[in-house]
């Protein structure tokens, strides 16, 4: 859901925000956990992987985020997203639920 700016820069900024929130706040990983955090209004920022297969796993996430006014970003690969979330495998989606030191990163991305 990129509106303006350089895609690569935004992609890196989203991944950095996730890494910072993982270290100093709290994140949720996987489409089910992310969906729950969006529905409860806990998510501050959401990222999902473009290469998720089947697409049905994540296709509801951008619409839910728009409904709730949560910034939502598409990342190229599950591996990039999993790496930023601190796990050794790819993940289809990540939500930042407690910003920690990532608050400024999230504000810049809004």
C-alpha positions in Angstrom: 0.0 0.0 0.0 2.7 2.4 -1.0 1.5 5.9 -1.8 4.7 7.9 -2.5 8.4 7.6 -2.2 11.1 5.2 -3.2 9.9 1.5 -2.8 13.3 0.2 -1.7 13.7 2.9 0.9 10.2 2.2 2.3 10.8 -1.6 2.2 14.0 -1.2 4.3 12.3 1.3 6.7 9.5 -1.2 7.4 11.9 -4.0 8.0 14.0 -1.8 10.3 10.9 -0.8 12.2 10.0 -4.5 12.7 13.6 -5.3 13.9 13.5 -2.4 16.4 10.1 -3.3 17.7 11.2 -7.0 18.1 14.1 -5.8 20.3 12.3 -3.2 22.3 8.6 -3.8 22.0 6.4 -6.6 20.8 5.5 -8.1 17.5 3.1 -10.8 16.2 4.1 -13.3 13.5 2.0 -15.2 11.0 -1.2 -14.4 9.2 -3.5 -15.7 12.0 -1.7 -13.8 14.8 -1.5 -10.6 12.7 -5.2 -10.9 11.8 -6.2 -11.2 15.5 -4.0 -8.2 16.4 -5.6 -6.1 13.6 -9.2 -7.1 14.7 -8.4 -6.3 18.3 -7.0 -2.9 17.3 -3.6 -3.7 18.8 -1.5 -3.5 15.6 0.4 -0.3 15.0 2.0 -1.3 11.7 1.5 -4.4 9.5 3.7 -5.9 6.8 2.9 -8.9 4.6 4.9 -10.9 2.1 4.2 -10.6 -1.6 5.4 -14.1 -2.3 2.9 -15.8 0.1 1.3 -18.8 -1.5 -1.7 -19.3 -1.6 -2.6 -15.6 -1.7 -5.8 -16.3 0.2 -3.7 -16.5 3.4 -3.0 -12.8 3.4 -5.4 -11.2 0.9 -7.8 -10.0 3.7 -5.0 -8.2 5.6 -4.7 -5.0 3.6 -8.5 -4.5 3.6 -8.7 -5.0 7.4 -5.8 -2.6 7.9 -7.5 0.0 5.8 -10.8 -0.4 7.7 -9.0 0.1 11.0 -6.6 2.8 9.8 -3.4 0.8 10.4 -0.4 1.4 8.1 0.1 -1.7 5.9 3.0 -2.5 3.7 3.9 -5.2 1.2 7.4 -6.8 1.5 9.0 -8.8 -1.3 9.7 -12.1 0.4 8.6 -14.1 3.4 12.3 -14.6 4.2 13.0 -10.9 4.5 10.0 -10.6 6.8 11.0 -13.6 8.9 14.6 -12.2 9.1 13.3 -8.9 10.4 11.1 -10.7 12.9 14.1 -12.6 14.2 13.0 -16.1 13.0 15.0 -18.5 10.8 12.1 -19.2 8.5 9.9 -17.0 6.3 6.6 -15.6 7.6 3.6 -14.4 5.7 2.9 -11.4 7.9 4.1 -9.4 10.9 2.4 -6.9 13.1 4.0 -4.5 15.5 1.8 -4.4 18.6 4.0 -2.6 21.0 6.2 0.0 19.3 9.1 0.3 21.8 11.8 2.3 20.2 10.2 1.9 16.8 7.6 4.6 17.4 9.6 7.2 15.4 10.1 4.7 12.6 6.3 4.1 12.4 5.5 7.8 12.4 7.8 8.4 9.5 6.1 5.6 7.5 2.6 6.9 8.1 
